Amino acid sequence: MINALSMFQETSLLGFVLLIVVAGVIVDLVIGDPRWLPHPVIQIGKLISALEKRCNQGGKRRLKGVMLTAVVITIVFVVTFLVVRFAYQLHFFVGVLVEVYFISTTIAIKGLRTAGLEVYIPLSQGNLKEARTKLSMIVGRDTKDLSESEVVRGTVETIAENTVDGITAPLFWAMIGGAPLAMVYRAINTLDSMVGYKNERYKEFGWASAKTDDIANWLPARLTAFSMITASFFIKGSKIKHALKITLRDARKHPSPNSGWPEAMVAGLIGVQLGGVNYYHGQKSVRATMGDPLMRLRSNHIKDAILYMHAGWFGFIVMLIMIVLVIEKMS
């Protein structure tokens, strides 16, 4: 233990943060989000829900939404910072364990893989009804009448988009500010998922949450697309040149300024077309398509999307390591 402590103490601050981030990834890969462990994101959701019920009424809703976003971000940052600092004061390794745990709760590699496979397995067995049910648990669109290809499309889109939201963006912010900023990112993302809608109830109130989420994901989304195509050089069958063309052509068509980058990249690498018509509570929604339909969407494309999800976060980690090595060599 003394040797381990000495190793940590001799590591630069940037190198130390990188070790913490990688450790958080390993924890998520091994245990995911077990229900028996308290999950900070659940508490963040309860905080947002309580404040939204009190504030989202009457006039000046946009201003109230700005205040909600600022209050939630401040509370999450301060609480995480104080808990982590107290843990380090108790003992260095207690601090490490607490910070690694916090970071691991902000990423969802194992959870995203599991969610994809829970749709893939019944679909590959011909159980379309069960696959629709599993998809309904991870998307907001109506799923009860979807064809096999539409179920696959919804799953692939979700995996691609959440590679940023659920993995690389929290890793990006963790590298900048450790567990406190990783938790702040998760708070921002949770705010967007709870109040960042454009319906009558949230259009004004959720404006600040949605814009803040767009800003927080802007660079990570583009770096993730780059990581995916870089790592795909080691994946047999990847349509690399095609993916680059598709991403540059279609990524900006997505209604989100960020989600189109990983979705277009995955569509291009696999050789399928994403986007199109969705229904939400019976209401038709038409979204621009991304990619060319070089092949019909089939169940095995879910596994392809999972593979590129792994390629994305692994390439992202390698990129972070290279950045750290360059900075340390220059200093």
Phi and psi restraints in degrees (value plus and minus 20) as a CYANA .aco file:
   2 ILE   PHI     -83.1   -43.1
   2 ILE   PSI     -62.1   -22.1
   3 ASN   PHI     -83.4   -43.4
   3 ASN   PSI     -59.1   -19.1
   4 ALA   PHI     -85.5   -45.5
   4 ALA   PSI     -61.9   -21.9
   5 LEU   PHI     -82.9   -42.9
   5 LEU   PSI     -62.0   -22.0
   6 SER   PHI     -82.3   -42.3
   6 SER   PSI     -59.0   -19.0
   7 MET   PHI     -82.5   -42.5
   7 MET   PSI     -64.4   -24.4
   8 PHE   PHI     -84.1   -44.1
   8 PHE   PSI     -61.8   -21.8
   9 GLN   PHI     -86.9   -46.9
   9 GLN   PSI     -50.0   -10.0
  10 GLU   PHI    -103.5   -63.5
  10 GLU   PSI     -30.7     9.3
  11 THR   PHI     -99.3   -59.3
  11 THR   PSI     121.4   161.4
  12 SER   PHI     -84.1   -44.1
  12 SER   PSI     142.6   182.6
  13 LEU   PHI     -79.6   -39.6
  13 LEU   PSI     -64.4   -24.4
  14 LEU   PHI     -84.6   -44.6
  14 LEU   PSI     -61.9   -21.9
  15 GLY   PHI     -84.6   -44.6
  15 GLY   PSI     -57.5   -17.5
  16 PHE   PHI     -84.0   -44.0
  16 PHE   PSI     -64.8   -24.8
  17 VAL   PHI     -81.4   -41.4
  17 VAL   PSI     -60.6   -20.6
  18 LEU   PHI     -81.0   -41.0
  18 LEU   PSI     -62.4   -22.4
  19 LEU   PHI     -81.6   -41.6
  19 LEU   PSI     -60.6   -20.6
  20 ILE   PHI     -83.4   -43.4
  20 ILE   PSI     -63.6   -23.6
  21 VAL   PHI     -83.5   -43.5
  21 VAL   PSI     -66.4   -26.4
  22 VAL   PHI     -82.6   -42.6
  22 VAL   PSI     -59.5   -19.5
  23 ALA   PHI     -82.5   -42.5
  23 ALA   PSI     -58.8   -18.8
  24 GLY   PHI     -82.3   -42.3
  24 GLY   PSI     -59.7   -19.7
  25 VAL   PHI     -82.9   -42.9
  25 VAL   PSI     -64.4   -24.4
  26 ILE   PHI     -82.3   -42.3
  26 ILE   PSI     -62.8   -22.8
  27 VAL   PHI     -80.4   -40.4
  27 VAL   PSI     -64.0   -24.0
  28 ASP   PHI     -84.2   -44.2
  28 ASP   PSI     -60.9   -20.9
  29 LEU   PHI     -83.3   -43.3
  29 LEU   PSI     -54.9   -14.9
  30 VAL   PHI    -102.4   -62.4
  30 VAL   PSI     -69.1   -29.1
  31 ILE   PHI    -133.6   -93.6
  31 ILE   PSI     -35.9     4.1
  32 GLY   PHI      43.3    83.3
  32 GLY   PSI    -152.4  -112.4
  33 ASP   PHI    -141.4  -101.4
  33 ASP   PSI      55.5    95.5
  34 PRO   PHI     -83.4   -43.4
  34 PRO   PSI     120.1   160.1
  35 ARG   PHI     -87.2   -47.2
  35 ARG   PSI     -41.5    -1.5
  36 TRP   PHI     -99.0   -59.0
  36 TRP   PSI     -31.2     8.8
  37 LEU   PHI    -116.9   -76.9
  37 LEU   PSI     118.4   158.4
  38 PRO   PHI     -84.2   -44.2
  38 PRO   PSI     113.6   153.6
  39 HIS   PHI    -131.0   -91.0
  39 HIS   PSI      98.5   138.5
  40 PRO   PHI     -77.7   -37.7
  40 PRO   PSI     -53.7   -13.7
  41 VAL   PHI     -84.8   -44.8
  41 VAL   PSI     -52.7   -12.7
  42 ILE   PHI     -82.7   -42.7
  42 ILE   PSI     -61.7   -21.7
  43 GLN   PHI     -87.8   -47.8
  43 GLN   PSI     -56.9   -16.9
  44 ILE   PHI     -81.9   -41.9
  44 ILE   PSI     -63.5   -23.5
  45 GLY   PHI     -80.4   -40.4
  45 GLY   PSI     -60.7   -20.7
  46 LYS   PHI     -85.6   -45.6
  46 LYS   PSI     -59.1   -19.1
  47 LEU   PHI     -82.6   -42.6
  47 LEU   PSI     -66.7   -26.7
  48 ILE   PHI     -82.2   -42.2
  48 ILE   PSI     -64.3   -24.3
  49 SER   PHI     -80.6   -40.6
  49 SER   PSI     -64.2   -24.2
  50 ALA   PHI     -84.7   -44.7
  50 ALA   PSI     -63.1   -23.1
  51 LEU   PHI     -90.1   -50.1
  51 LEU   PSI     -57.0   -17.0
  52 GLU   PHI     -83.6   -43.6
  52 GLU   PSI     -61.5   -21.5
  53 LYS   PHI     -83.3   -43.3
  53 LYS   PSI     -53.5   -13.5
  54 ARG   PHI    -101.6   -61.6
  54 ARG   PSI     -52.8   -12.8
  55 CYS   PHI    -120.7   -80.7
  55 CYS   PSI     -48.5    -8.5
  56 ASN   PHI    -103.4   -63.4
  56 ASN   PSI      46.5    86.5
  57 GLN   PHI    -180.1  -140.1
  57 GLN   PSI     138.9   178.9
  58 GLY   PHI      53.8    93.8
  58 GLY   PSI    -175.9  -135.9
  59 GLY   PHI    -111.5   -71.5
  59 GLY   PSI    -199.9  -159.9
  60 LYS   PHI      32.3    72.3
  60 LYS   PSI      25.4    65.4
  61 ARG   PHI     -89.2   -49.2
  61 ARG   PSI     -53.3   -13.3
  62 ARG   PHI     -84.0   -44.0
  62 ARG   PSI     -63.8   -23.8
  63 LEU   PHI     -82.1   -42.1
  63 LEU   PSI     -61.9   -21.9
  64 LYS   PHI     -84.2   -44.2
  64 LYS   PSI     -56.3   -16.3
  65 GLY   PHI     -87.0   -47.0
  65 GLY   PSI     -57.3   -17.3
  66 VAL   PHI     -82.1   -42.1
  66 VAL   PSI     -63.9   -23.9
  67 MET   PHI     -84.8   -44.8
  67 MET   PSI     -60.8   -20.8
  68 LEU   PHI     -78.8   -38.8
  68 LEU   PSI     -68.4   -28.4
  69 THR   PHI     -79.3   -39.3
  69 THR   PSI     -65.9   -25.9
  70 ALA   PHI     -84.7   -44.7
  70 ALA   PSI     -62.3   -22.3
  71 VAL   PHI     -85.8   -45.8
  71 VAL   PSI     -66.5   -26.5
  72 VAL   PHI     -83.3   -43.3
  72 VAL   PSI     -65.4   -25.4
  73 ILE   PHI     -80.8   -40.8
  73 ILE   PSI     -64.2   -24.2
  74 THR   PHI     -83.7   -43.7
  74 THR   PSI     -66.6   -26.6
  75 ILE   PHI     -81.8   -41.8
  75 ILE   PSI     -66.2   -26.2
  76 VAL   PHI     -83.9   -43.9
  76 VAL   PSI     -63.3   -23.3
  77 PHE   PHI     -83.9   -43.9
  77 PHE   PSI     -68.7   -28.7
  78 VAL   PHI     -83.6   -43.6
  78 VAL   PSI     -66.4   -26.4
  79 VAL   PHI     -82.9   -42.9
  79 VAL   PSI     -67.1   -27.1
  80 THR   PHI     -82.4   -42.4
  80 THR   PSI     -65.2   -25.2
  81 PHE   PHI     -79.6   -39.6
  81 PHE   PSI     -65.3   -25.3
  82 LEU   PHI     -88.1   -48.1
  82 LEU   PSI     -59.9   -19.9
  83 VAL   PHI     -84.7   -44.7
  83 VAL   PSI     -65.9   -25.9
  84 VAL   PHI     -84.5   -44.5
  84 VAL   PSI     -63.0   -23.0
  85 ARG   PHI     -83.3   -43.3
  85 ARG   PSI     -62.5   -22.5
  86 PHE   PHI     -82.7   -42.7
  86 PHE   PSI     -60.2   -20.2
  87 ALA   PHI     -82.9   -42.9
  87 ALA   PSI     -61.9   -21.9
  88 TYR   PHI     -86.0   -46.0
  88 TYR   PSI     -52.8   -12.8
  89 GLN   PHI     -89.6   -49.6
  89 GLN   PSI     -51.6   -11.6
  90 LEU   PHI     -86.0   -46.0
  90 LEU   PSI     -69.8   -29.8
  91 HIS   PHI    -188.9  -148.9
  91 HIS   PSI     125.1   165.1
  92 PHE   PHI     -74.9   -34.9
  92 PHE   PSI     -66.8   -26.8
  93 PHE   PHI     -93.9   -53.9
  93 PHE   PSI     -45.7    -5.7
  94 VAL   PHI     -84.4   -44.4
  94 VAL   PSI     -63.0   -23.0
  95 GLY   PHI     -80.8   -40.8
  95 GLY   PSI     -64.1   -24.1
  96 VAL   PHI     -79.7   -39.7
  96 VAL   PSI     -66.8   -26.8
  97 LEU   PHI     -82.0   -42.0
  97 LEU   PSI     -63.5   -23.5
  98 VAL   PHI     -85.0   -45.0
  98 VAL   PSI     -64.3   -24.3
  99 GLU   PHI     -87.4   -47.4
  99 GLU   PSI     -60.4   -20.4
 100 VAL   PHI     -81.8   -41.8
 100 VAL   PSI     -62.2   -22.2
 101 TYR   PHI     -82.5   -42.5
 101 TYR   PSI     -67.3   -27.3
 102 PHE   PHI     -76.0   -36.0
 102 PHE   PSI     -67.3   -27.3
 103 ILE   PHI     -83.4   -43.4
 103 ILE   PSI     -60.2   -20.2
 104 SER   PHI     -83.1   -43.1
 104 SER   PSI     -49.5    -9.5
 105 THR   PHI     -95.7   -55.7
 105 THR   PSI     -33.7     6.3
 106 THR   PHI    -110.6   -70.6
 106 THR   PSI     -30.4     9.6
 107 ILE   PHI    -136.1   -96.1
 107 ILE   PSI     137.7   177.7
 108 ALA   PHI    -163.6  -123.6
 108 ALA   PSI      33.1    73.1
 109 ILE   PHI     -85.8   -45.8
 109 ILE   PSI     -71.9   -31.9
 110 LYS   PHI     -84.9   -44.9
 110 LYS   PSI     -61.0   -21.0
 111 GLY   PHI     -85.4   -45.4
 111 GLY   PSI     -59.5   -19.5
 112 LEU   PHI     -89.0   -49.0
 112 LEU   PSI     -60.5   -20.5
 113 ARG   PHI     -81.9   -41.9
 113 ARG   PSI     -65.1   -25.1
 114 THR   PHI     -82.2   -42.2
 114 THR   PSI     -63.3   -23.3
 115 ALA   PHI     -81.5   -41.5
 115 ALA   PSI     -60.2   -20.2
 116 GLY   PHI     -86.4   -46.4
 116 GLY   PSI     -63.8   -23.8
 117 LEU   PHI     -88.3   -48.3
 117 LEU   PSI     -49.4    -9.4
 118 GLU   PHI     -87.8   -47.8
 118 GLU   PSI     -42.4    -2.4
 119 VAL   PHI    -107.2   -67.2
 119 VAL   PSI     -62.0   -22.0
 120 TYR   PHI     -81.8   -41.8
 120 TYR   PSI     -64.6   -24.6
 121 ILE   PHI     -80.9   -40.9
 121 ILE   PSI     -74.6   -34.6
 122 PRO   PHI     -84.9   -44.9
 122 PRO   PSI     -52.7   -12.7
 123 LEU   PHI     -86.0   -46.0
 123 LEU   PSI     -61.8   -21.8
 124 SER   PHI     -89.2   -49.2
 124 SER   PSI     -39.1     0.9
 125 GLN   PHI    -114.6   -74.6
 125 GLN   PSI     -16.4    23.6
 126 GLY   PHI      65.3   105.3
 126 GLY   PSI     -11.5    28.5
 127 ASN   PHI    -115.1   -75.1
 127 ASN   PSI      59.0    99.0
 128 LEU   PHI     -85.1   -45.1
 128 LEU   PSI     -57.1   -17.1
 129 LYS   PHI     -81.1   -41.1
 129 LYS   PSI     -64.7   -24.7
 130 GLU   PHI     -87.6   -47.6
 130 GLU   PSI     -58.1   -18.1
 131 ALA   PHI     -83.2   -43.2
 131 ALA   PSI     -60.6   -20.6
 132 ARG   PHI     -80.7   -40.7
 132 ARG   PSI     -63.0   -23.0
 133 THR   PHI     -82.8   -42.8
 133 THR   PSI     -64.4   -24.4
 134 LYS   PHI     -84.8   -44.8
 134 LYS   PSI     -58.6   -18.6
 135 LEU   PHI     -84.6   -44.6
 135 LEU   PSI     -57.4   -17.4
 136 SER   PHI     -81.6   -41.6
 136 SER   PSI     -39.7     0.3
 137 MET   PHI    -100.8   -60.8
 137 MET   PSI     -33.3     6.7
 138 ILE   PHI    -143.4  -103.4
 138 ILE   PSI     -22.2    17.8
 139 VAL   PHI    -150.2  -110.2
 139 VAL   PSI     142.0   182.0
 140 GLY   PHI    -113.2   -73.2
 140 GLY   PSI     -34.3     5.7
 141 ARG   PHI     -93.6   -53.6
 141 ARG   PSI     141.9   181.9
 142 ASP   PHI     -90.4   -50.4
 142 ASP   PSI     116.5   156.5
 143 THR   PHI    -143.8  -103.8
 143 THR   PSI     -28.8    11.2
 144 LYS   PHI     -85.5   -45.5
 144 LYS   PSI     -43.0    -3.0
 145 ASP   PHI    -134.2   -94.2
 145 ASP   PSI      -6.5    33.5
 146 LEU   PHI     -92.4   -52.4
 146 LEU   PSI     122.4   162.4
 147 SER   PHI     -96.5   -56.5
 147 SER   PSI     153.8   193.8
 148 GLU   PHI     -79.2   -39.2
 148 GLU   PSI     -65.9   -25.9
 149 SER   PHI     -84.9   -44.9
 149 SER   PSI     -53.7   -13.7
 150 GLU   PHI     -93.1   -53.1
 150 GLU   PSI     -53.4   -13.4
 151 VAL   PHI     -85.2   -45.2
 151 VAL   PSI     -63.0   -23.0
 152 VAL   PHI     -82.0   -42.0
 152 VAL   PSI     -64.9   -24.9
 153 ARG   PHI     -78.9   -38.9
 153 ARG   PSI     -66.2   -26.2
 154 GLY   PHI     -81.5   -41.5
 154 GLY   PSI     -57.9   -17.9
 155 THR   PHI     -91.1   -51.1
 155 THR   PSI     -64.8   -24.8
 156 VAL   PHI     -83.0   -43.0
 156 VAL   PSI     -63.0   -23.0
 157 GLU   PHI     -81.1   -41.1
 157 GLU   PSI     -62.6   -22.6
 158 THR   PHI     -85.1   -45.1
 158 THR   PSI     -64.0   -24.0
 159 ILE   PHI     -83.0   -43.0
 159 ILE   PSI     -65.2   -25.2
 160 ALA   PHI     -83.3   -43.3
 160 ALA   PSI     -69.7   -29.7
 161 GLU   PHI     -82.3   -42.3
 161 GLU   PSI     -63.1   -23.1
 162 ASN   PHI     -98.4   -58.4
 162 ASN   PSI     -25.9    14.1
 163 THR   PHI     -81.0   -41.0
 163 THR   PSI     -54.6   -14.6
 164 VAL   PHI     -99.5   -59.5
 164 VAL   PSI     -79.6   -39.6
 165 ASP   PHI     -78.8   -38.8
 165 ASP   PSI     -59.9   -19.9
 166 GLY   PHI    -119.0   -79.0
 166 GLY   PSI     -26.2    13.8
 167 ILE   PHI    -157.1  -117.1
 167 ILE   PSI     -90.2   -50.2
 168 THR   PHI     -92.7   -52.7
 168 THR   PSI     -56.3   -16.3
 169 ALA   PHI     -84.3   -44.3
 169 ALA   PSI     -67.4   -27.4
 170 PRO   PHI     -82.7   -42.7
 170 PRO   PSI     -53.4   -13.4
 171 LEU   PHI     -85.3   -45.3
 171 LEU   PSI     -60.7   -20.7
 172 PHE   PHI     -79.5   -39.5
 172 PHE   PSI     -68.8   -28.8
 173 TRP   PHI     -93.4   -53.4
 173 TRP   PSI     -49.3    -9.3
 174 ALA   PHI     -85.6   -45.6
 174 ALA   PSI     -56.5   -16.5
 175 MET   PHI     -86.3   -46.3
 175 MET   PSI     -49.4    -9.4
 176 ILE   PHI    -102.2   -62.2
 176 ILE   PSI     -59.8   -19.8
 177 GLY   PHI    -160.5  -120.5
 177 GLY   PSI       5.6    45.6
 178 GLY   PHI      41.4    81.4
 178 GLY   PSI    -175.9  -135.9
 179 ALA   PHI     -79.7   -39.7
 179 ALA   PSI     -60.4   -20.4
 180 PRO   PHI     -76.1   -36.1
 180 PRO   PSI     -66.0   -26.0
 181 LEU   PHI     -95.0   -55.0
 181 LEU   PSI     -51.1   -11.1
 182 ALA   PHI     -82.6   -42.6
 182 ALA   PSI     -62.2   -22.2
 183 MET   PHI     -89.8   -49.8
 183 MET   PSI     -55.3   -15.3
 184 VAL   PHI     -81.5   -41.5
 184 VAL   PSI     -63.8   -23.8
 185 TYR   PHI     -79.6   -39.6
 185 TYR   PSI     -65.4   -25.4
 186 ARG   PHI     -82.8   -42.8
 186 ARG   PSI     -54.6   -14.6
 187 ALA   PHI     -84.9   -44.9
 187 ALA   PSI     -63.5   -23.5
 188 ILE   PHI     -81.2   -41.2
 188 ILE   PSI     -65.4   -25.4
 189 ASN   PHI     -85.4   -45.4
 189 ASN   PSI     -57.4   -17.4
 190 THR   PHI     -88.5   -48.5
 190 THR   PSI     -59.9   -19.9
 191 LEU   PHI     -76.6   -36.6
 191 LEU   PSI     -67.2   -27.2
 192 ASP   PHI     -82.7   -42.7
 192 ASP   PSI     -61.1   -21.1
 193 SER   PHI     -91.5   -51.5
 193 SER   PSI     -41.4    -1.4
 194 MET   PHI    -118.8   -78.8
 194 MET   PSI     -56.1   -16.1
 195 VAL   PHI    -149.2  -109.2
 195 VAL   PSI     -18.9    21.1
 196 GLY   PHI    -106.6   -66.6
 196 GLY   PSI      15.2    55.2
 197 TYR   PHI    -112.8   -72.8
 197 TYR   PSI     142.9   182.9
 198 LYS   PHI    -126.5   -86.5
 198 LYS   PSI       5.2    45.2
 199 ASN   PHI    -106.2   -66.2
 199 ASN   PSI    -198.5  -158.5
 200 GLU   PHI     -81.2   -41.2
 200 GLU   PSI     -57.2   -17.2
 201 ARG   PHI     -92.1   -52.1
 201 ARG   PSI     -55.7   -15.7
 202 TYR   PHI    -136.1   -96.1
 202 TYR   PSI     -23.5    16.5
 203 LYS   PHI     -74.1   -34.1
 203 LYS   PSI     -65.4   -25.4
 204 GLU   PHI    -108.0   -68.0
 204 GLU   PSI     -65.6   -25.6
 205 PHE   PHI     -84.7   -44.7
 205 PHE   PSI     -55.9   -15.9
 206 GLY   PHI    -113.1   -73.1
 206 GLY   PSI     -15.8    24.2
 207 TRP   PHI     -77.1   -37.1
 207 TRP   PSI     -69.0   -29.0
 208 ALA   PHI     -85.2   -45.2
 208 ALA   PSI     -59.4   -19.4
 209 SER   PHI     -83.6   -43.6
 209 SER   PSI     -64.0   -24.0
 210 ALA   PHI     -85.4   -45.4
 210 ALA   PSI     -62.6   -22.6
 211 LYS   PHI     -87.4   -47.4
 211 LYS   PSI     -59.5   -19.5
 212 THR   PHI     -84.6   -44.6
 212 THR   PSI     -59.1   -19.1
 213 ASP   PHI     -85.0   -45.0
 213 ASP   PSI     -60.0   -20.0
 214 ASP   PHI     -79.7   -39.7
 214 ASP   PSI     -63.4   -23.4
 215 ILE   PHI     -86.5   -46.5
 215 ILE   PSI     -63.7   -23.7
 216 ALA   PHI     -85.7   -45.7
 216 ALA   PSI     -47.3    -7.3
 217 ASN   PHI    -118.5   -78.5
 217 ASN   PSI     -26.7    13.3
 218 TRP   PHI     -77.8   -37.8
 218 TRP   PSI     -77.1   -37.1
 219 LEU   PHI     -92.7   -52.7
 219 LEU   PSI     -64.7   -24.7
 220 PRO   PHI     -76.8   -36.8
 220 PRO   PSI     -56.8   -16.8
 221 ALA   PHI     -82.9   -42.9
 221 ALA   PSI     -62.4   -22.4
 222 ARG   PHI     -93.8   -53.8
 222 ARG   PSI     -56.9   -16.9
 223 LEU   PHI     -86.7   -46.7
 223 LEU   PSI     -52.7   -12.7
 224 THR   PHI     -88.2   -48.2
 224 THR   PSI     -62.2   -22.2
 225 ALA   PHI     -80.7   -40.7
 225 ALA   PSI     -61.7   -21.7
 226 PHE   PHI     -83.1   -43.1
 226 PHE   PSI     -62.9   -22.9
 227 SER   PHI     -83.1   -43.1
 227 SER   PSI     -60.6   -20.6
 228 MET   PHI     -81.6   -41.6
 228 MET   PSI     -67.9   -27.9
 229 ILE   PHI     -91.5   -51.5
 229 ILE   PSI     -51.2   -11.2
 230 THR   PHI     -87.3   -47.3
 230 THR   PSI     -67.0   -27.0
 231 ALA   PHI     -89.1   -49.1
 231 ALA   PSI     -45.2    -5.2
 232 SER   PHI     -88.2   -48.2
 232 SER   PSI     -33.7     6.3
 233 PHE   PHI     -80.6   -40.6
 233 PHE   PSI     -42.6    -2.6
 234 PHE   PHI    -119.9   -79.9
 234 PHE   PSI     -13.5    26.5
 235 ILE   PHI    -132.3   -92.3
 235 ILE   PSI      97.9   137.9
 236 LYS   PHI     -82.3   -42.3
 236 LYS   PSI     115.5   155.5
 237 GLY   PHI      70.1   110.1
 237 GLY   PSI     -22.9    17.1
 238 SER   PHI     -87.2   -47.2
 238 SER   PSI     113.3   153.3
 239 LYS   PHI    -113.8   -73.8
 239 LYS   PSI      57.5    97.5
 240 ILE   PHI     -87.3   -47.3
 240 ILE   PSI     -71.8   -31.8
 241 LYS   PHI     -83.1   -43.1
 241 LYS   PSI     -60.8   -20.8
 242 HIS   PHI     -82.2   -42.2
 242 HIS   PSI     -62.6   -22.6
 243 ALA   PHI     -83.2   -43.2
 243 ALA   PSI     -60.3   -20.3
 244 LEU   PHI     -82.8   -42.8
 244 LEU   PSI     -64.4   -24.4
 245 LYS   PHI     -82.1   -42.1
 245 LYS   PSI     -65.9   -25.9
 246 ILE   PHI     -83.5   -43.5
 246 ILE   PSI     -63.2   -23.2
 247 THR   PHI     -84.5   -44.5
 247 THR   PSI     -65.7   -25.7
 248 LEU   PHI     -86.0   -46.0
 248 LEU   PSI     -49.8    -9.8
 249 ARG   PHI    -103.1   -63.1
 249 ARG   PSI     -60.9   -20.9
 250 ASP   PHI    -130.3   -90.3
 250 ASP   PSI     -38.3     1.7
 251 ALA   PHI     -76.2   -36.2
 251 ALA   PSI     -57.6   -17.6
 252 ARG   PHI     -97.8   -57.8
 252 ARG   PSI     -27.8    12.2
 253 LYS   PHI     -94.7   -54.7
 253 LYS   PSI     -42.2    -2.2
 254 HIS   PHI     -85.7   -45.7
 254 HIS   PSI     121.9   161.9
 255 PRO   PHI     -81.9   -41.9
 255 PRO   PSI     -45.2    -5.2
 256 SER   PHI    -107.9   -67.9
 256 SER   PSI     118.6   158.6
 257 PRO   PHI     -89.9   -49.9
 257 PRO   PSI     -28.5    11.5
 258 ASN   PHI    -141.1  -101.1
 258 ASN   PSI     -58.5   -18.5
 259 SER   PHI     -82.7   -42.7
 259 SER   PSI     -47.3    -7.3
 260 GLY   PHI     -84.9   -44.9
 260 GLY   PSI     -45.8    -5.8
 261 TRP   PHI     -87.6   -47.6
 261 TRP   PSI     -73.0   -33.0
 262 PRO   PHI     -90.9   -50.9
 262 PRO   PSI     -53.4   -13.4
 263 GLU   PHI     -87.9   -47.9
 263 GLU   PSI     -65.7   -25.7
 264 ALA   PHI     -84.2   -44.2
 264 ALA   PSI     -58.5   -18.5
 265 MET   PHI     -83.5   -43.5
 265 MET   PSI     -66.3   -26.3
 266 VAL   PHI     -85.0   -45.0
 266 VAL   PSI     -62.1   -22.1
 267 ALA   PHI     -78.6   -38.6
 267 ALA   PSI     -62.7   -22.7
 268 GLY   PHI     -89.6   -49.6
 268 GLY   PSI     -61.8   -21.8
 269 LEU   PHI     -85.0   -45.0
 269 LEU   PSI     -56.5   -16.5
 270 ILE   PHI    -101.8   -61.8
 270 ILE   PSI     -57.6   -17.6
 271 GLY   PHI      75.9   115.9
 271 GLY   PSI      14.0    54.0
 272 VAL   PHI    -143.3  -103.3
 272 VAL   PSI     153.8   193.8
 273 GLN   PHI    -133.7   -93.7
 273 GLN   PSI     109.8   149.8
 274 LEU   PHI    -131.2   -91.2
 274 LEU   PSI     153.5   193.5
 275 GLY   PHI      62.9   102.9
 275 GLY   PSI    -194.3  -154.3
 276 GLY   PHI      96.8   136.8
 276 GLY   PSI    -165.0  -125.0
 277 VAL   PHI    -113.2   -73.2
 277 VAL   PSI     110.3   150.3
 278 ASN   PHI    -147.2  -107.2
 278 ASN   PSI     140.2   180.2
 279 TYR   PHI    -143.5  -103.5
 279 TYR   PSI     113.3   153.3
 280 TYR   PHI    -143.3  -103.3
 280 TYR   PSI      91.8   131.8
 281 HIS   PHI      33.4    73.4
 281 HIS   PSI      19.4    59.4
 282 GLY   PHI      65.1   105.1
 282 GLY   PSI     -26.7    13.3
 283 GLN   PHI    -114.8   -74.8
 283 GLN   PSI     109.5   149.5
 284 LYS   PHI     -93.6   -53.6
 284 LYS   PSI     116.0   156.0
 285 SER   PHI    -153.0  -113.0
 285 SER   PSI     103.6   143.6
 286 VAL   PHI    -125.8   -85.8
 286 VAL   PSI     103.1   143.1
 287 ARG   PHI    -137.0   -97.0
 287 ARG   PSI     125.2   165.2
 288 ALA   PHI     -77.4   -37.4
 288 ALA   PSI     124.8   164.8
 289 THR   PHI    -103.6   -63.6
 289 THR   PSI     132.4   172.4
 290 MET   PHI    -149.8  -109.8
 290 MET   PSI     108.5   148.5
 291 GLY   PHI      73.9   113.9
 291 GLY   PSI     144.7   184.7
 292 ASP   PHI    -127.2   -87.2
 292 ASP   PSI     119.4   159.4
 293 PRO   PHI     -97.3   -57.3
 293 PRO   PSI      50.2    90.2
 294 LEU   PHI     -86.4   -46.4
 294 LEU   PSI     -44.6    -4.6
 295 MET   PHI    -169.1  -129.1
 295 MET   PSI     136.7   176.7
 296 ARG   PHI     -95.0   -55.0
 296 ARG   PSI     119.8   159.8
 297 LEU   PHI     -84.0   -44.0
 297 LEU   PSI     104.9   144.9
 298 ARG   PHI    -151.0  -111.0
 298 ARG   PSI     148.2   188.2
 299 SER   PHI     -77.6   -37.6
 299 SER   PSI     -54.5   -14.5
 300 ASN   PHI     -86.5   -46.5
 300 ASN   PSI     -37.4     2.6
 301 HIS   PHI     -90.5   -50.5
 301 HIS   PSI     -39.2     0.8
 302 ILE   PHI     -85.8   -45.8
 302 ILE   PSI     -63.6   -23.6
 303 LYS   PHI     -85.9   -45.9
 303 LYS   PSI     -53.9   -13.9
 304 ASP   PHI     -83.2   -43.2
 304 ASP   PSI     -62.8   -22.8
 305 ALA   PHI     -83.2   -43.2
 305 ALA   PSI     -59.4   -19.4
 306 ILE   PHI     -83.2   -43.2
 306 ILE   PSI     -60.7   -20.7
 307 LEU   PHI     -80.9   -40.9
 307 LEU   PSI     -64.7   -24.7
 308 TYR   PHI     -92.7   -52.7
 308 TYR   PSI     -46.7    -6.7
 309 MET   PHI     -81.7   -41.7
 309 MET   PSI     -66.9   -26.9
 310 HIS   PHI     -83.6   -43.6
 310 HIS   PSI     -60.3   -20.3
 311 ALA   PHI     -81.5   -41.5
 311 ALA   PSI     -58.3   -18.3
 312 GLY   PHI     -83.4   -43.4
 312 GLY   PSI     -70.0   -30.0
 313 TRP   PHI     -94.4   -54.4
 313 TRP   PSI     -54.1   -14.1
 314 PHE   PHI     -85.9   -45.9
 314 PHE   PSI     -65.0   -25.0
 315 GLY   PHI     -82.0   -42.0
 315 GLY   PSI     -54.2   -14.2
 316 PHE   PHI     -84.7   -44.7
 316 PHE   PSI     -64.0   -24.0
 317 ILE   PHI     -83.0   -43.0
 317 ILE   PSI     -64.9   -24.9
 318 VAL   PHI     -79.7   -39.7
 318 VAL   PSI     -60.8   -20.8
 319 MET   PHI     -83.1   -43.1
 319 MET   PSI     -61.2   -21.2
 320 LEU   PHI     -82.5   -42.5
 320 LEU   PSI     -62.4   -22.4
 321 ILE   PHI     -81.3   -41.3
 321 ILE   PSI     -63.7   -23.7
 322 MET   PHI     -84.6   -44.6
 322 MET   PSI     -58.9   -18.9
 323 ILE   PHI     -82.9   -42.9
 323 ILE   PSI     -65.0   -25.0
 324 VAL   PHI     -80.8   -40.8
 324 VAL   PSI     -64.5   -24.5
 325 LEU   PHI     -82.6   -42.6
 325 LEU   PSI     -60.8   -20.8
 326 VAL   PHI     -85.3   -45.3
 326 VAL   PSI     -65.5   -25.5
 327 ILE   PHI     -82.8   -42.8
 327 ILE   PSI     -62.6   -22.6
 328 GLU   PHI     -88.1   -48.1
 328 GLU   PSI     -54.6   -14.6
 329 LYS   PHI     -89.6   -49.6
 329 LYS   PSI     -52.9   -12.9
 330 MET   PHI     -97.8   -57.8
 330 MET   PSI     -44.7    -4.7
